[in-house]
Amino acid sequence: MVKLGIIGMSAGNAHPYSWSAIINGFFDADEINRVGYPGVSAYLTANRDLLGIPGARVTHVWTQDRAISESIAKAVQVDHVVDQMTDLIGQVNAVILGRDDPENHVEMARPFIDAGIPLFIDKPLASSPEDLAYFSERVASGKFIMSCSSMRYATELRAVKNEISTLGKLQLATSVGKKDWIKYGVHMLEGLFMVLDDPTPVSVRHVGRDGGDVVYLEFADGLQATVHLFMDIALTFQISLFGKDGWRLIEVKNWFGMFRDNLIEFVRSVEENQPRLSFAKTENIIKTLLAARDSLSQGGKIVYLNS
């Protein structure tokens, strides 16, 4: 049995509830609704027969607020609530850092990385080059760090990836989503990079505005792509691919499925004692994410990325 600890809770991010429910195979809908996440209880209810990951269990939880920790434990049957996040060391086989505010990731991850505990860090991994460099250095030294957006495991995207050769040589890819660039742009980049088999980004240019992000990408194979992220549009996550022989529009909706497959991959990685997702893929995506922000701050200047 892989014993997992989950740490952290950030505003508007219900992953400590939903991910623990998916792993443990139990949820209290009333409690999840009470704390303000009816959408989570709805998709857990719709997929009740798929809950539970064999061979794994979230056994320990810590957040910055004891009341929140106890709520999570009640909602998804976590046995142990701890007073300090470092109390998990020696008690679990791996840790999920469930906060999506990347400015806190290094501080929270460091004790577990130093202790050699396998770690999954919620997206986006980092919001500064310095923090990304820290994680890259630790991975290079042999530490187990896995991080991505669950969009990488979206079934809708994987179905099209399986038939992408029928589109002919790709000429253009577009991606459209809602909300802010750092926390949600990473979703669109992760899905785009995955379906394109993680091409090497060469340059990034932000030609939009804050809250109306329009980002132009060029890849080493010559493919051009645009990513559009707007605060004030209806909620959607779409990727379109255009080739010489065909095109596909993909709308991603199955959040439960992508979360479950992401968590299964992390558990399998812990069992195999190494991340099944190459850190280089995550690093490429975060570099692209940060380059777009830099381009915006420089008035739309092209930012070139190292291969």
N, C-alpha and C positions, 0 to 999 in steps of 0.2 A: 504494500500500500504506500503510495506517494502521499506524504502528509504535507499539505500546503498551508502557508500563512498568507493572509492578505492584509495589506497595510494602506492607510491613507484614505481620505475622502475629500473631494474637492467639489465646490458648488456646481450643481447641475449635472454631475457625473455619477450615475447610479451603478457603475461597474462593480463596486464591492458587493452590492446586492445581487445584481443579475448574474455576474460571473460565478459567484459562490453558489447561487441556486442551480446554475447549469451543471456545476461540478458535483454538488452534494445531492442533487436530485430531489430537493424539497424547497418550497417557498410558502410563506404566509402572505397571501395576497392582501389581507386587511392591513398588515403592518407596512407593507411596501406602499400601499395606497395612502396610509396615514402620513408617511414621511414625504409624500408628494411625487410618487413615480407610478401613476396608474398605467402609463404606457408600457412600463416594464412588466407589471403583473399581467397585463393583457397578453403580451407575446409569450410570457412564461406559461400562462394558462393554455394558449393555443397550441403550445408544443409540449404539454405536460408529459406525453408519452415518450419524449426524447430526452427528458431530463436525466442527469446522472452520467458521470464519466467513470467507467469501471476502472478500478485500481487506483483511484485518486480521491482525496477528500480534503476540503478546507477545514482544518482543525483549530486554527488560531486566527484571531483578528485583533488588530490595533488601528485606531484612528486617533486624531488629535483631540477627540472629545469622547469621554467614556460613555456618555449617553448614546452617541451615534454607534459606537462599537457594540453596545448591548442591543441596540435595535437591529443591527446587521446579524448578530448572533441569534437573536430570536427569529428573525425573518427567514433565515436559511439554515438553521440548525448547526451553527458553529459552536463547538464544545467549550472553547477557551477564549476568554477576553483578557488581554494582558494590559498592564499599566504603562509599559515602555515598549517601543517597537523592537528594541534589542533583546527583549525577553524571548523573542522567537528563535534566537540563535541557540542551536542545540536541541530545539523542540520540533523543528520541521525540516523536511528535505529540500524545500524550495520556497521562494517568496514571490508573490505577485504584488507589485507596487501599483495600486489602482487609482492614483491621482493623475489627472491630465493637465496639471499646471507644471510645465517642464522646468521652470525656474527652481523648483524644489526637488528635482529628481536626484541631483548629485548628492545633496546633503542626506537625503533619505536612503539612497542606494548604497552609499559608501560603507556603512558598517557590515552589510551583508556581502558586498563584493570583497571586502577585506577578510571576511570570515570564510570565503570560498563557497558561499551558498548560491546555487543557481537562482537567477533572478529574471522575471519578466517585468518590463517597465511599460506602462501604458503610453500610448502615443500622445504627443510627439516626444521622442526621446529627449531632445534638447532644443533650447531656443537661443543658444549662443554658440559661436565657434569654440569657445573655451570649454564649455561643458561637453560638447561633442568630442573634442580632443581628449578629454578625460576618459570618457567611455571607450574611445578607440584605443587609447593606450592600455587600458585595463584588459580589453579583449585581446590585444596583442600579447599581453603577458600571461594569457591562458585562462582568464576569468570567464565564467559563464554568464553572458548577458544577452538577452533576447528582447527585442522591441519591434513593434510594428503597429500599424492600424489593422484592425480586423478586416478591413476592406480587401486585404490581400487574399482572404479566404472566401470571398463572396461567391456563392454558387452561380449567380447570374454571369459574373465575369469569367469564371472558369469554363462555363459551357461554351462561351464564344471563343475563348482561347483555344479550345479543342478544335475549332473549325476555322481558325483565323487564316489558314493557308488558302482557303477557298475564296478569300477576298482579293487575292493577287497581291502584288507589291503595294504596301500601304503608302499613301501619300499624305494623309492627315489624320490626326487624332484630336478629339476635343473632349473636355470634361467640364461638367457644370454642377455646382453645388451651392449650399447655403451656409451662412455664418462666417466666422472670422478666419483669416488666412492661416495663422499658426496652428490653431487647434483643429480646424476642419479642412484647410488646404492639404494637410497631410493625408487625410482620407482620399482626396481626389488624386494626389500624386501616387499614393500606394496602389490604388486600383489601376491607375493608368500604367505605372511601371510594371506591375505584375502581368497584366494582360498582354503587354508588349514584350514580355520575357526579360524584364529589367535591362533595357538598353542603357548605354552610357550617355549621360547628359553632357553637352558641350557648352551651351550658353543659355542664359535665362534673362528675360527682359520683362519687367512689370510695366504695362502700358495703361493700367487702370488707375484706381484711386483707393484710398483706405475705405473699406466697406463696400467697394465695388471692384474687386480684384480681377484683373485680366492679365494673365501671365503667358508669355510666349516662350516656348522651349524649342531648342534644336538638339538633336541627338547625333551621335557619332556616325550612324548609318545614313544620315541625311534626312530622317523623318522629322517633320515639323508637328508641333502639338500646341494647343492652347488650353489653359485652365481658367475657368471663370467661377468666381465665388462671390456671391452677393448677399448682404445681410437682409435686404428687403425684397426677397422673392419667396414664392411658395417653396416649402421644403421639398427638395429633390436631390438625388445623387445620380447623375447620368454620365455615361461615357459613350462616345460615338467613334467608330473607326471607318475610314474611307479608303478603299483600295481601288486598283484599276479594274477589278472584276466584280466588286460588290461592296456593300457597306452594312454595318450593324449599329443599331441604337440599343444600348443596354441601360436599363433603369434598375438600380440596386435597391431592394426593399427588405430582403430577408436578413434582418439584423441578428435574429436568434441563430440562424444557420452559420453566419460568419463568426459570431462570438464562439459558438460551440466548437467549430472546426479549429479556430485559433487556439482555444484552450486545450483541445486534444493534441494539437501539435506541440504545445509547451510541455504537457505531461509526457508525451513520447520522447521529447528532447531530454527531459530530466531522467527518464528511464535509460536513455542511451548515453547520458552523461555529456552531451554536447548539443548546442542549438541546431535544430534542423533547418533553420533559416540563417543564411549567411549574413554576418554582420555587415559585410561590404554593401549588401543591398539596402539595408537600413541607412547606412552612412551616406550613400548616394542620394537617397530621398531627403534626408535631413539637410544635406548640403544644398540641394535644389530649393528646398523650402526657405532656407535662410538667405540664399542668393536672391530670391524673388523679393524678399523684404528689403534687402540691401539696395536692389535696383529701384524700388519705389522711393526709398529715402534719398536716392541720388537723381530723382527726377526722370526715371525711366531709362537710365543708362544700362547698356548691355553688360552683364556680369558673366565672365568666362569661368568655367569650372575645370579643375584639374582632372585628367582622366585617371 
